[in-house]
């Protein structure tokens, strides 16, 4: 229903559905207890779902022209520090609201987030290199034979 409303440029209706989706997802995730033995995976999945639904709501606010509200919502939930997508949405909302200094601060936080993500990725690649068996190049194999 949300997508139909957005495609028909009925952003008020889309916002209605997005806000209900976010509140239902949040209440469902908070009220349901995780299955025994798998608490971290299910809580991470629930958190990601709530995060995505809140971002959907922020995008809808942007489409509806409610730039200040979208930025305040993202910053209030601290989503601008949680993902690059949220940081981008928050900075875009602030730019459209003509809050340029605040948008620059959000983008600086996004740059720090990106650096942290790159560092984590480099560490993962280093660990994979240590556990990966060393492959002998083809030309060395042909010289040995």
Z-matrix of the N, CA and C atoms (Angstrom, degrees):
N
C 1 1.443
C 2 1.524 1 111.04
N 3 1.348 2 114.87 1 -39.45
C 4 1.459 3 119.84 2 179.22
C 5 1.525 4 111.24 3 -57.89
N 6 1.329 5 115.78 4 -49.03
C 7 1.473 6 120.08 5 -177.30
C 8 1.519 7 111.60 6 -62.78
N 9 1.315 8 117.46 7 -37.79
C 10 1.463 9 121.58 8 178.04
C 11 1.523 10 109.60 9 -61.08
N 12 1.315 11 116.52 10 -44.74
C 13 1.469 12 120.53 11 179.95
C 14 1.525 13 111.54 12 -63.55
N 15 1.326 14 117.02 13 -41.70
C 16 1.471 15 120.17 14 179.24
C 17 1.522 16 110.37 15 -66.07
N 18 1.326 17 116.80 16 -43.33
C 19 1.466 18 120.13 17 179.93
C 20 1.523 19 112.03 18 -63.05
N 21 1.326 20 116.68 19 -29.64
C 22 1.459 21 120.72 20 178.94
C 23 1.531 22 111.92 21 -93.24
N 24 1.337 23 116.43 22 9.58
C 25 1.469 24 123.11 23 179.07
C 26 1.526 25 112.57 24 58.55
N 27 1.308 26 116.38 25 33.03
C 28 1.462 27 121.72 26 175.27
C 29 1.524 28 107.41 27 -100.61
N 30 1.334 29 115.17 28 74.41
C 31 1.455 30 120.71 29 -171.32
C 32 1.521 31 113.11 30 -69.72
N 33 1.316 32 118.43 31 -29.03
C 34 1.459 33 120.45 32 175.90
C 35 1.514 34 111.31 33 -63.31
N 36 1.325 35 116.21 34 -44.07
C 37 1.470 36 120.50 35 177.25
C 38 1.521 37 111.23 36 -67.86
N 39 1.320 38 116.00 37 -39.49
C 40 1.466 39 119.63 38 178.22
C 41 1.526 40 110.33 39 -62.92
N 42 1.333 41 116.66 40 -38.97
C 43 1.455 42 120.65 41 177.60
C 44 1.531 43 111.07 42 -64.39
N 45 1.315 44 116.57 43 -38.97
C 46 1.463 45 121.25 44 176.29
C 47 1.524 46 110.43 45 -57.23
N 48 1.339 47 116.39 46 -49.74
C 49 1.460 48 120.21 47 -178.09
C 50 1.523 49 111.78 48 -69.00
N 51 1.321 50 117.09 49 -38.10
C 52 1.470 51 120.17 50 179.60
C 53 1.527 52 110.92 51 -65.57
N 54 1.331 53 117.31 52 -41.15
C 55 1.470 54 119.47 53 -179.72
C 56 1.529 55 110.82 54 -68.59
N 57 1.336 56 117.15 55 -38.21
C 58 1.461 57 119.11 56 176.81
C 59 1.525 58 111.19 57 -67.03
N 60 1.316 59 117.01 58 -39.05
C 61 1.464 60 120.45 59 177.59
C 62 1.526 61 110.44 60 -62.01
N 63 1.333 62 116.44 61 -45.06
C 64 1.464 63 120.03 62 -179.91
C 65 1.525 64 111.41 63 -63.73
N 66 1.324 65 117.10 64 -43.33
C 67 1.469 66 118.84 65 -179.01
C 68 1.524 67 111.88 66 -70.04
N 69 1.333 68 117.70 67 -37.26
C 70 1.463 69 120.01 68 177.16
C 71 1.527 70 111.58 69 -66.11
N 72 1.313 71 116.32 70 -42.68
C 73 1.453 72 120.31 71 179.56
C 74 1.516 73 110.51 72 -63.52
N 75 1.327 74 115.94 73 -43.96
C 76 1.461 75 119.89 74 -179.30
C 77 1.525 76 111.21 75 -64.63
N 78 1.323 77 117.46 76 -45.01
C 79 1.465 78 119.46 77 -179.31
C 80 1.517 79 111.61 78 -67.91
N 81 1.324 80 117.51 79 -34.98
C 82 1.463 81 120.94 80 177.97
C 83 1.522 82 110.64 81 -67.15
N 84 1.334 83 116.59 82 -42.29
C 85 1.466 84 120.41 83 -178.86
C 86 1.520 85 111.25 84 -68.96
N 87 1.320 86 117.50 85 -35.01
C 88 1.457 87 120.01 86 -179.43
C 89 1.520 88 112.17 87 -76.79
N 90 1.335 89 117.58 88 -32.85
C 91 1.462 90 119.76 89 -175.64
C 92 1.521 91 113.36 90 -86.28
N 93 1.332 92 117.22 91 -27.24
C 94 1.471 93 118.75 92 -177.54
C 95 1.515 94 109.69 93 -82.65
N 96 1.324 95 115.26 94 141.67
C 97 1.461 96 120.07 95 177.76
C 98 1.522 97 108.23 96 -94.45
N 99 1.343 98 117.35 97 141.70
C 100 1.463 99 120.11 98 -179.46
C 101 1.519 100 111.28 99 -71.02
N 102 1.344 101 116.89 100 152.74
C 103 1.461 102 120.19 101 178.12
C 104 1.522 103 110.85 102 -65.05
N 105 1.302 104 116.11 103 152.38
C 106 1.467 105 120.97 104 -177.85
C 107 1.521 106 110.13 105 -64.00
N 108 1.327 107 115.21 106 134.77
C 109 1.451 108 120.56 107 176.81
C 110 1.507 109 115.43 108 88.70
N 111 1.311 110 120.33 109 -13.76
C 112 1.466 111 121.97 110 -176.49
C 113 1.528 112 110.35 111 -130.34
N 114 1.309 113 116.57 112 50.42
C 115 1.458 114 120.46 113 -174.30
C 116 1.524 115 112.65 114 -74.52
N 117 1.315 116 118.88 115 -39.67
C 118 1.462 117 120.35 116 -175.32
C 119 1.518 118 111.87 117 -71.77
N 120 1.322 119 117.61 118 -41.58
C 121 1.461 120 120.02 119 -178.30
C 122 1.521 121 111.19 120 -66.91
N 123 1.320 122 117.01 121 -45.08
C 124 1.458 123 118.89 122 -177.60
C 125 1.523 124 111.64 123 -71.57
N 126 1.311 125 118.88 124 -34.41
C 127 1.462 126 119.98 125 177.34
C 128 1.521 127 110.60 126 -70.04
N 129 1.320 128 117.89 127 -34.07
C 130 1.461 129 120.76 128 176.89
C 131 1.522 130 110.86 129 -68.34
N 132 1.332 131 116.12 130 -40.03
C 133 1.467 132 120.09 131 177.36
C 134 1.515 133 111.17 132 -64.71
N 135 1.322 134 117.12 133 -41.32
C 136 1.464 135 121.58 134 179.22
C 137 1.514 136 110.46 135 -65.04
N 138 1.309 137 116.32 136 -42.05
C 139 1.458 138 120.55 137 178.77
C 140 1.528 139 111.26 138 -63.69
N 141 1.333 140 116.31 139 -40.20
C 142 1.463 141 120.31 140 178.64
C 143 1.521 142 111.17 141 -65.93
N 144 1.322 143 117.19 142 -37.67
C 145 1.462 144 121.19 143 178.76
C 146 1.524 145 110.99 144 -65.41
N 147 1.324 146 116.29 145 -45.41
C 148 1.466 147 120.49 146 178.17
C 149 1.521 148 109.77 147 -62.30
N 150 1.320 149 116.60 148 -42.14
C 151 1.463 150 122.43 149 178.73
C 152 1.531 151 110.92 150 -59.04
N 153 1.322 152 116.90 151 -47.45
C 154 1.464 153 121.05 152 -179.55
C 155 1.531 154 111.92 153 -64.77
N 156 1.318 155 116.89 154 -39.59
C 157 1.462 156 119.96 155 179.50
C 158 1.527 157 111.82 156 -67.53
N 159 1.317 158 116.35 157 -36.41
C 160 1.469 159 119.74 158 176.42
C 161 1.527 160 110.84 159 -67.96
N 162 1.326 161 116.90 160 -37.61
C 163 1.465 162 119.80 161 176.54
C 164 1.522 163 111.01 162 -65.86
N 165 1.316 164 116.79 163 -37.42
C 166 1.459 165 121.34 164 176.22
C 167 1.523 166 110.35 165 -60.83
N 168 1.313 167 116.33 166 -41.97
C 169 1.457 168 120.93 167 178.33
C 170 1.531 169 111.00 168 -65.37
N 171 1.326 170 117.10 169 -40.03
C 172 1.462 171 120.70 170 178.27
C 173 1.529 172 110.97 171 -65.28
N 174 1.323 173 117.03 172 -41.05
C 175 1.470 174 120.17 173 176.66
C 176 1.524 175 111.04 174 -61.18
N 177 1.317 176 115.96 175 -39.44
C 178 1.460 177 120.10 176 179.39
C 179 1.527 178 110.69 177 -66.25
N 180 1.319 179 117.10 178 -39.41
C 181 1.466 180 120.30 179 176.34
C 182 1.530 181 110.76 180 -61.66
N 183 1.324 182 116.19 181 -39.13
C 184 1.468 183 119.99 182 176.99
C 185 1.527 184 111.09 183 -63.52
N 186 1.324 185 115.95 184 -44.83
C 187 1.461 186 119.84 185 178.85
C 188 1.529 187 111.47 186 -61.42
N 189 1.334 188 115.73 187 -34.34
C 190 1.456 189 121.37 188 -178.39
C 191 1.528 190 112.40 189 -81.08
N 192 1.330 191 117.08 190 -4.79
C 193 1.465 192 120.55 191 178.63
C 194 1.516 193 114.17 192 84.56
N 195 1.322 194 117.83 193 13.36
C 196 1.460 195 122.02 194 179.18
C 197 1.530 196 109.16 195 -95.66
N 198 1.327 197 114.64 196 71.51
C 199 1.462 198 121.38 197 -171.36
C 200 1.529 199 112.41 198 -68.78
N 201 1.324 200 117.47 199 -46.46
C 202 1.461 201 120.10 200 179.80
C 203 1.529 202 111.27 201 -61.47
N 204 1.312 203 115.48 202 -42.63
C 205 1.466 204 120.14 203 -178.73
C 206 1.529 205 110.58 204 -64.40
N 207 1.312 206 117.42 205 -41.62
C 208 1.468 207 121.00 206 179.30
C 209 1.530 208 110.77 207 -63.59
N 210 1.328 209 116.21 208 -44.49
C 211 1.460 210 119.92 209 -179.24
C 212 1.527 211 110.88 210 -65.43
N 213 1.312 212 117.32 211 -44.26
C 214 1.467 213 120.60 212 -179.28
C 215 1.533 214 111.02 213 -65.58
N 216 1.325 215 116.09 214 -36.89
C 217 1.451 216 119.53 215 178.68
C 218 1.529 217 110.42 216 -65.05
N 219 1.324 218 117.00 217 -46.30
C 220 1.463 219 120.70 218 -179.45
C 221 1.527 220 111.45 219 -64.45
N 222 1.318 221 116.35 220 -41.02
C 223 1.461 222 119.46 221 179.59
C 224 1.522 223 111.37 222 -73.26
N 225 1.319 224 117.79 223 -34.51
C 226 1.452 225 120.91 224 179.05
C 227 1.516 226 112.62 225 -65.43
N 228 1.305 227 117.06 226 -37.18
C 229 1.454 228 121.73 227 177.59
C 230 1.528 229 111.80 228 -87.49
N 231 1.321 230 116.55 229 1.11
C 232 1.472 231 124.15 230 -178.65
C 233 1.524 232 112.30 231 58.42
N 234 1.315 233 116.28 232 29.77
C 235 1.458 234 119.77 233 177.58
C 236 1.519 235 111.48 234 -74.72
N 237 1.340 236 116.93 235 -23.48
C 238 1.462 237 119.60 236 179.99
C 239 1.525 238 111.50 237 -65.56
N 240 1.328 239 117.66 238 -15.60
C 241 1.465 240 121.82 239 177.82
C 242 1.529 241 111.88 240 -107.13
N 243 1.335 242 116.50 241 1.64
C 244 1.464 243 120.42 242 -174.44
C 245 1.524 244 113.42 243 -97.55
N 246 1.335 245 117.43 244 -32.89
C 247 1.461 246 119.35 245 -178.26
C 248 1.530 247 109.46 246 -150.55
N 249 1.320 248 114.57 247 158.66
C 250 1.467 249 119.36 248 179.07
C 251 1.523 250 111.45 249 -68.44
N 252 1.324 251 116.57 250 -34.84
C 253 1.470 252 120.19 251 178.41
C 254 1.521 253 110.67 252 -62.28
N 255 1.329 254 116.59 253 -44.76
C 256 1.465 255 120.83 254 179.40
C 257 1.521 256 110.78 255 -66.69
N 258 1.309 257 116.50 256 -38.06
C 259 1.468 258 120.75 257 177.73
C 260 1.525 259 109.81 258 -62.61
N 261 1.312 260 116.96 259 -43.27
C 262 1.461 261 121.71 260 178.91
C 263 1.524 262 111.07 261 -63.18
N 264 1.335 263 116.54 262 -45.48
C 265 1.466 264 120.64 263 179.23
C 266 1.529 265 111.22 264 -61.56
N 267 1.312 266 116.01 265 -43.18
C 268 1.465 267 120.32 266 -179.09
C 269 1.523 268 110.64 267 -65.64
N 270 1.316 269 117.33 268 -44.54
C 271 1.466 270 120.57 269 178.68
C 272 1.530 271 110.93 270 -63.93
N 273 1.310 272 117.52 271 -40.03
C 274 1.459 273 120.63 272 179.02
C 275 1.531 274 110.74 273 -64.97
N 276 1.334 275 116.62 274 -41.86
C 277 1.463 276 120.18 275 178.04
C 278 1.528 277 110.79 276 -62.73
N 279 1.310 278 116.64 277 -42.32
C 280 1.464 279 120.28 278 179.92
C 281 1.532 280 111.61 279 -67.71
N 282 1.312 281 116.28 280 -37.30
C 283 1.471 282 119.40 281 177.72
C 284 1.528 283 110.32 282 -64.82
N 285 1.319 284 116.97 283 -43.52
C 286 1.457 285 119.82 284 179.44
C 287 1.524 286 111.75 285 -68.91
N 288 1.340 287 116.60 286 -25.53
C 289 1.461 288 120.95 287 176.44
C 290 1.536 289 111.46 288 -86.23
N 291 1.322 290 115.82 289 1.90
C 292 1.471 291 123.76 290 179.55
C 293 1.525 292 112.72 291 63.43
N 294 1.300 293 115.40 292 34.89
C 295 1.469 294 122.77 293 174.51
C 296 1.532 295 107.13 294 -104.39
N 297 1.331 296 115.48 295 71.72
C 298 1.462 297 121.07 296 -169.45
C 299 1.524 298 113.29 297 -67.91
N 300 1.327 299 118.33 298 -41.89
C 301 1.464 300 121.03 299 -179.19
C 302 1.534 301 110.68 300 -63.03
N 303 1.313 302 115.95 301 -43.76
C 304 1.456 303 120.32 302 179.80
C 305 1.526 304 110.86 303 -66.61
N 306 1.336 305 116.54 304 -36.10
C 307 1.466 306 120.41 305 177.32
C 308 1.529 307 110.51 306 -63.96
N 309 1.330 308 116.90 307 -38.78
C 310 1.463 309 120.01 308 177.55
C 311 1.520 310 111.50 309 -64.90
N 312 1.329 311 117.07 310 -38.42
C 313 1.460 312 120.59 311 177.18
C 314 1.529 313 110.67 312 -62.45
N 315 1.321 314 116.18 313 -42.30
C 316 1.469 315 120.47 314 178.91
C 317 1.526 316 110.17 315 -64.00
N 318 1.322 317 116.86 316 -41.19
C 319 1.463 318 119.94 317 179.12
C 320 1.526 319 111.57 318 -67.50
N 321 1.335 320 117.26 319 -33.96
C 322 1.466 321 119.85 320 174.54
C 323 1.527 322 110.46 321 -63.56
N 324 1.328 323 116.47 322 -42.21
C 325 1.466 324 119.94 323 176.11
C 326 1.525 325 110.77 324 -62.61
N 327 1.326 326 116.33 325 -36.18
C 328 1.459 327 120.75 326 177.28
C 329 1.514 328 112.05 327 -65.94
N 330 1.342 329 116.32 328 -36.36
C 331 1.464 330 120.02 329 177.52
C 332 1.532 331 110.12 330 -65.77
N 333 1.329 332 116.65 331 -39.65
C 334 1.465 333 120.21 332 176.98
C 335 1.527 334 110.31 333 -65.10
N 336 1.313 335 116.69 334 -40.34
C 337 1.462 336 121.32 335 177.93
C 338 1.526 337 110.60 336 -62.67
N 339 1.323 338 116.64 337 -42.54
C 340 1.464 339 121.32 338 178.80
C 341 1.526 340 110.98 339 -63.30
N 342 1.335 341 117.23 340 -42.37
C 343 1.460 342 120.43 341 178.34
C 344 1.523 343 111.28 342 -62.68
N 345 1.330 344 116.51 343 -40.88
C 346 1.465 345 120.14 344 178.33
C 347 1.526 346 110.71 345 -64.40
N 348 1.329 347 116.75 346 -40.33
C 349 1.464 348 120.52 347 179.28
C 350 1.531 349 110.56 348 -66.34
N 351 1.335 350 117.71 349 -39.64
C 352 1.459 351 120.79 350 178.86
C 353 1.520 352 111.00 351 -66.33
N 354 1.332 353 116.55 352 -38.44
C 355 1.463 354 120.58 353 178.58
C 356 1.524 355 110.40 354 -64.92
N 357 1.323 356 116.40 355 -43.11
C 358 1.463 357 120.81 356 178.61
C 359 1.519 358 110.86 357 -63.32
N 360 1.324 359 117.44 358 -41.05
C 361 1.460 360 121.35 359 178.78
C 362 1.526 361 110.88 360 -64.98
N 363 1.334 362 117.61 361 -40.69
C 364 1.458 363 120.98 362 178.47
C 365 1.524 364 110.88 363 -64.01
N 366 1.339 365 116.98 364 -38.49
C 367 1.463 366 120.34 365 177.68
C 368 1.518 367 111.24 366 -65.64
N 369 1.319 368 117.10 367 -39.29
C 370 1.463 369 120.55 368 177.72
C 371 1.520 370 110.87 369 -64.84
N 372 1.343 371 116.58 370 -40.80
C 373 1.466 372 120.00 371 178.70
C 374 1.517 373 111.16 372 -65.41
N 375 1.348 374 117.64 373 -37.85
C 376 1.464 375 120.90 374 177.38
C 377 1.524 376 111.08 375 -63.29
N 378 1.338 377 117.00 376 -41.85
C 379 1.457 378 120.72 377 178.53
C 380 1.523 379 111.03 378 -64.92
N 381 1.335 380 117.18 379 -38.44
C 382 1.462 381 120.59 380 178.14
C 383 1.521 382 110.91 381 -66.07
N 384 1.320 383 117.29 382 -37.35
C 385 1.464 384 121.04 383 179.16
C 386 1.523 385 110.88 384 -65.54
N 387 1.349 386 116.88 385 -36.52
C 388 1.461 387 120.27 386 -179.59
C 389 1.521 388 111.47 387 -68.92
N 390 1.321 389 117.77 388 -36.28
C 391 1.461 390 120.92 389 -177.35
C 392 1.527 391 112.81 390 -87.83
N 393 1.307 392 117.65 391 -17.13
C 394 1.464 393 121.91 392 -177.45
C 395 1.527 394 109.75 393 -76.97
N 396 1.333 395 117.64 394 133.09
C 397 1.469 396 119.24 395 178.39
C 398 1.530 397 110.34 396 -67.47
N 399 1.329 398 114.74 397 143.77
C 400 1.459 399 120.31 398 -178.59
C 401 1.523 400 109.20 399 -73.81
N 402 1.320 401 116.30 400 130.80
C 403 1.457 402 120.99 401 179.88
C 404 1.527 403 109.22 402 -99.76
N 405 1.298 404 114.46 403 135.62
C 406 1.463 405 119.81 404 178.15
C 407 1.526 406 108.06 405 -84.11
N 408 1.349 407 117.95 406 129.50
C 409 1.479 408 119.59 407 179.74
C 410 1.528 409 111.23 408 -60.82
N 411 1.318 410 117.13 409 153.59
C 412 1.455 411 123.88 410 -176.15
C 413 1.522 412 111.79 411 -60.33
N 414 1.342 413 117.37 412 -40.56
C 415 1.456 414 118.82 413 -176.90
C 416 1.520 415 111.74 414 -66.81
N 417 1.333 416 119.43 415 -29.03
C 418 1.450 417 121.49 416 176.88
C 419 1.519 418 110.80 417 -72.36
N 420 1.314 419 117.23 418 -33.65
C 421 1.460 420 120.89 419 178.83
C 422 1.520 421 109.20 420 -67.07
N 423 1.325 422 118.07 421 -41.51
C 424 1.466 423 120.06 422 -178.28
C 425 1.527 424 111.80 423 -69.87
N 426 1.337 425 118.74 424 -28.87
C 427 1.454 426 120.28 425 178.17
C 428 1.523 427 111.64 426 -74.92
N 429 1.320 428 116.60 427 -30.72
C 430 1.455 429 120.87 428 -179.26
C 431 1.518 430 110.67 429 -72.30
N 432 1.300 431 119.76 430 -34.98
C 433 1.458 432 123.45 431 -174.22
C 434 1.488 433 113.26 432 -69.19
